[in-house]
Amino acid sequence: MLIDEVIIKIASGHGGRGGVSFRKTKMALGPNGGNGGKGGNVIFKGVENINALEQFRRKKEFIAEDGQPGRGDFVDGADGKDLILFIPTGTVIHNLTKLPTEQTVETQYEIEKIGQEIILARGGNGGKGNFKFRSSTNTSPKEFQPGISGQEFNIKLELKLIADVGFAGLPNAGKSTLLNALTNTKAKTANYPFTTLEPNLGAYFELILADIPGLIEGASGGKGLGHKFLRHIERTNTLFHFLSAESSDIINDYKIIKKELEIYNPKLIKKPEYLLITKTDAVDKKTLNTLLIKARGLNKNVFPISVYDEKSLEPLKKVLNKIADDKKL
C-alpha cells in the first residue's frame, strides 16, 4: 500500500546546559566550565523511493538528539546528532503548528530533487558555562546558562508524484493494463471498477508513467477512490486520457474527467493531452470508426489501442519516444 499522506510530530534537540566548574590547581584557580552542545536539527532529505513514507505509518514522533552539558577543564558538551528523515521527491511538507504572532516560520516546503535537504526544526543552542561569566568583579562565578529548547512541530507530509506521463480516466478504462504492456510493472488488473487502489509507476525507458486510480463524477469533492490521488496528476507533464471502446457514451465519459480535473485545479486541463480509445478488440470496425469520429471532435490526438494488438501500440510508442526526446532538450 502506497503511503502518500501522513501527519507526524518532529522535535529538534535541546541545547546542553553550560557547565559550572572551578580549577583546583594552586595558583591557577578560577572558573573552567565549558559551554553546552547544540541540539540536533531535524532534516528532511529527498530520495527516489516513492515508498519512503512507509516509515511513518506506525511511528509518529521523531526527536533529534539533545546537546550534551558543558564540563570542567573548558570541555564543551558534544553537539546532538542531526536526525535525517528520508522522504520521496515530490513531497510537500506542511507545518501545521501555529506559532505566536511574534514568531515566524515557513508553513510549506517542497522536496523536488534527490539529495535535497530542508531543515525543518533547528536544534537549540547550548548554554554558556561559568567561565564565560568571569569578570574583574566576579572572579568565581557560579552562573551558567541552561540550553535553549529545541523546536517542536506537527508536520503533514503529502506526496505528489513526479511523472512524465499521467494516465487519467474512469475506472476500468484500461490504464493498468496498458502500463503493464509498456513497462515491467505488474499492476493488478481485472474487469471491474476500482482495480487500482493506489498509483502505480512504471518506466518506459527514461520516462516515468503513472497510472492514477480511476476517477468518478464528484471525485474532486471526495467521492470514490480516485479523489485523494488527484494531487498526483498535478505533477505530470503530459496526460493520457483513457476512454473505453466499451463505453456507451465516450463524450460524457470525457467530460466527466475533464470537469473533475478543472474543479480540482484549472491548470490540469491545460496540460498536453492525448486521447486513448482502449479495448478496441472488443468492438467491430463500424463501431470503432464512429468512436474515432466522436473522439476527434474532442481532441485531434486520438490513438485507438488494444494490448492484444501490438501494432496498435506502435503509434503511441512513437509519441512516448517524442516526449522522451523533448525531455532531453
Residue pairs with C-beta under 8 A, 6 or more apart in sequence:
1 197
1 198
2 50
2 51
2 159
2 198
2 199
3 51
3 53
3 54
3 56
3 57
3 159
4 53
4 158
4 159
4 198
4 199
4 228
4 229
4 231
4 232
5 53
5 156
5 157
5 158
5 159
5 228
6 53
6 56
6 57
6 156
6 157
7 60
7 96
7 154
7 155
7 156
7 157
8 56
8 60
8 61
8 62
8 154
8 155
8 157
9 60
9 61
9 62
9 152
9 153
9 154
9 155
10 42
10 61
10 62
10 63
10 83
10 85
10 120
10 121
10 152
10 153
10 155
11 42
11 61
11 62
11 63
11 64
11 121
11 150
11 151
11 152
11 153
12 39
12 40
12 41
12 42
12 64
12 83
12 121
12 122
12 123
12 124
12 150
12 151
12 152
13 38
13 39
13 40
13 41
13 63
13 64
13 65
13 66
13 67
13 80
13 123
13 124
13 150
14 39
14 66
14 67
14 80
14 123
14 124
14 147
14 148
14 149
14 150
15 36
15 37
15 38
15 39
15 66
15 67
15 123
15 124
15 125
15 126
15 127
15 146
15 147
15 148
15 149
15 150
16 36
16 37
16 38
16 39
16 66
16 67
16 68
16 69
16 70
16 77
16 78
16 80
16 126
16 127
16 147
17 36
17 69
17 70
17 126
17 127
17 144
17 145
17 146
17 147
18 33
18 34
18 35
18 36
18 69
18 70
18 126
18 127
18 128
18 129
18 130
18 132
18 144
18 145
18 146
18 147
19 33
19 34
19 35
19 36
19 69
19 70
19 71
19 72
19 75
19 77
19 129
19 130
19 144
20 31
20 33
20 129
20 130
20 142
20 144
21 31
21 32
21 33
21 34
21 71
21 72
21 73
21 129
21 130
22 29
22 30
22 31
22 32
22 72
22 130
22 140
23 29
23 30
23 31
23 32
29 140
30 131
30 134
30 139
30 140
31 129
31 130
31 131
31 133
31 134
31 140
31 141
32 72
32 73
32 74
32 129
32 131
33 70
33 71
33 72
33 74
33 129
33 130
33 131
33 144
34 70
34 71
34 72
34 73
34 74
34 75
34 76
34 77
34 129
34 131
35 70
35 76
35 77
35 126
35 127
35 128
35 129
35 132
36 67
36 68
36 69
36 70
36 76
36 77
36 126
36 127
36 128
36 129
36 145
36 147
37 67
37 68
37 69
37 70
37 76
37 77
37 78
37 79
37 80
37 126
38 67
38 79
38 80
38 123
38 124
38 125
38 126
39 64
39 65
39 66
39 67
39 79
39 80
39 123
39 124
39 125
39 126
39 147
39 148
39 150
40 64
40 65
40 66
40 67
40 79
40 80
40 81
40 82
40 83
40 123
41 64
41 82
41 83
41 119
41 121
41 122
41 123
42 62
42 64
42 82
42 83
42 85
42 119
42 120
42 121
43 82
43 83
43 84
43 85
43 117
43 118
43 119
43 120
44 84
44 85
44 86
44 87
44 91
44 93
44 109
44 111
44 117
44 118
44 120
45 84
45 85
45 86
45 87
45 111
45 115
45 116
45 117
46 86
46 87
46 88
46 89
46 91
46 111
46 112
46 113
46 114
46 115
46 116
46 117
47 86
47 87
47 88
47 89
47 114
48 88
48 89
48 114
49 86
49 88
50 88
50 90
50 159
50 161
50 201
51 88
52 86
52 87
52 88
53 87
53 88
53 91
53 157
53 159
55 85
55 86
56 157
62 83
62 85
63 83
64 80
64 81
64 82
64 83
64 121
64 123
64 150
65 80
65 81
65 83
66 80
66 147
66 150
67 77
67 78
67 79
67 80
67 123
67 124
67 126
67 147
68 77
68 78
68 79
68 80
69 77
69 147
70 76
70 77
70 126
70 127
70 129
70 144
71 77
74 129
74 131
76 126
76 129
77 126
79 123
79 126
80 123
82 123
84 117
87 93
87 111
87 157
87 159
88 111
88 159
89 111
89 112
89 113
89 114
89 116
89 162
90 111
90 112
90 159
90 160
90 161
90 162
90 235
91 110
91 111
91 157
91 158
91 159
91 160
92 108
92 109
92 110
92 157
92 158
92 159
92 160
93 108
93 109
93 110
93 111
93 118
93 120
93 155
93 156
93 157
93 158
94 107
94 108
94 155
94 156
94 157
94 158
95 105
95 106
95 107
95 108
95 109
95 120
95 153
95 154
95 155
96 153
96 154
96 155
96 156
97 105
97 152
97 153
97 154
99 105
105 153
109 118
109 120
111 118
112 162
120 153
120 155
121 150
121 151
121 152
121 153
122 150
122 151
123 150
124 147
124 148
124 149
124 150
124 151
125 147
125 148
126 147
126 148
127 144
127 145
127 146
127 147
127 148
128 144
128 145
129 144
130 141
130 142
130 143
130 144
133 141
133 143
133 144
134 141
135 141
158 231
159 232
160 231
160 232
160 234
160 235
161 199
161 201
161 210
161 232
161 235
161 236
162 208
162 235
163 201
163 208
163 209
163 210
163 232
163 235
163 236
163 237
164 207
164 208
164 209
164 236
164 237
164 238
164 323
164 324
164 327
165 207
165 208
165 209
165 210
165 236
165 237
165 238
165 239
165 240
165 320
165 323
166 209
166 210
166 212
166 232
166 233
166 236
166 238
166 239
166 240
167 175
167 178
167 179
167 209
167 210
167 211
167 212
167 239
167 240
167 242
168 175
168 212
168 215
168 233
168 239
168 240
168 241
168 242
168 257
168 261
169 175
169 214
169 215
169 241
169 242
169 243
169 244
169 253
169 257
170 214
170 215
170 216
170 242
170 244
170 247
170 253
170 256
170 257
171 193
171 194
171 195
171 196
171 213
171 214
171 215
171 216
171 224
171 225
171 226
172 191
172 192
172 193
172 195
172 214
172 244
173 214
173 242
173 243
173 244
173 253
173 278
174 242
174 244
174 276
174 278
174 279
174 307
175 196
175 211
175 212
175 214
175 242
176 187
176 188
176 189
176 195
176 196
176 200
176 211
177 189
177 278
177 307
178 242
178 276
178 278
178 305
178 307
179 185
179 187
179 200
179 202
179 209
179 211
180 186
180 187
180 189
180 202
180 307
181 307
181 313
182 202
182 204
182 209
182 313
182 317
182 320
183 202
183 203
183 204
183 209
184 202
184 203
185 200
185 201
185 202
185 211
187 196
187 200
187 202
187 211
188 195
188 196
189 195
193 214
194 213
194 214
194 224
194 225
196 211
196 212
196 213
196 214
197 213
197 225
198 213
198 229
199 210
199 211
199 212
199 213
199 229
199 232
200 210
200 211
201 208
201 209
201 210
201 211
202 208
202 209
202 211
203 209
204 320
204 324
205 320
205 321
205 324
206 324
206 327
207 320
207 323
207 324
207 327
210 232
210 236
212 226
212 229
212 230
212 232
212 233
213 225
213 226
213 229
214 224
214 225
214 226
215 224
215 226
215 227
215 230
215 256
215 257
215 260
216 223
216 224
216 226
216 256
217 223
217 256
217 259
217 260
218 224
218 260
219 226
219 227
219 230
219 260
219 264
220 227
220 230
220 260
220 261
220 263
220 264
221 227
221 263
230 260
230 261
230 264
230 265
233 239
233 261
233 268
234 265
234 267
234 268
236 271
237 271
237 272
237 323
238 271
238 272
238 273
238 274
238 323
239 268
239 271
239 272
239 273
239 274
240 273
240 274
240 276
241 254
241 257
241 273
241 274
241 275
241 276
241 299
242 276
242 278
243 250
243 253
243 254
243 275
243 276
243 277
243 278
243 291
243 295
244 250
244 253
244 277
244 278
244 279
245 277
245 278
245 279
245 280
245 282
245 283
245 287
245 288
245 291
245 304
246 279
246 282
246 283
247 253
250 277
250 291
250 294
250 295
251 294
251 297
251 298
254 275
254 295
254 298
258 269
261 268
261 269
262 268
262 269
273 299
273 301
274 299
274 301
274 302
274 303
274 316
274 319
275 295
275 298
275 299
275 301
275 302
275 303
276 302
276 303
276 305
276 316
277 288
277 291
277 292
277 295
277 302
277 303
277 304
277 305
278 305
278 306
279 306
280 288
280 304
280 305
280 306
280 309
280 312
281 306
281 308
281 309
283 291
288 304
291 304
292 302
292 304
295 302
296 302
301 319
303 315
303 316
303 319
304 312
305 312
305 313
305 316
306 312
307 313
